[in-house]
């Protein structure tokens, strides 16, 4: 019998960022996905996908374990402040 062993290399994070655009208000945007070695690194990597905003308030992040290029969904985390609008968008798209 043949065996294939895949090693956990890191985590891939995908999701929706909650934003304050320049001039105020509230919005959300799909983040550019990113890799982290440790889950505690997620907060510092939340992003606006290069859009440019006044503030990134928080995010809803889908965490995937990366086994040498094979992604396995692990969990969803909410980081920081996320508006009801962003939550509604996330659950309509997901």
C-alpha angles and dihedrals in degrees: 000000000000122000129201118198121196121194124217104245102174143308128280116213123202129168153098125305122213110223146188105215122214105280095032137269128102133278141154136220139185108262123229103254117249142186126236131181093211129030091231087070094065097088094056092050100050105125147183094230089252093300098124119232140175093247142356104219100185143301147234104234129196109208120210126185109230112217101186093306098330110109120209119187111242110170148314120253130191111214123192123334117343121181125226087247091059092046091051091049092048094051093044093052099037 
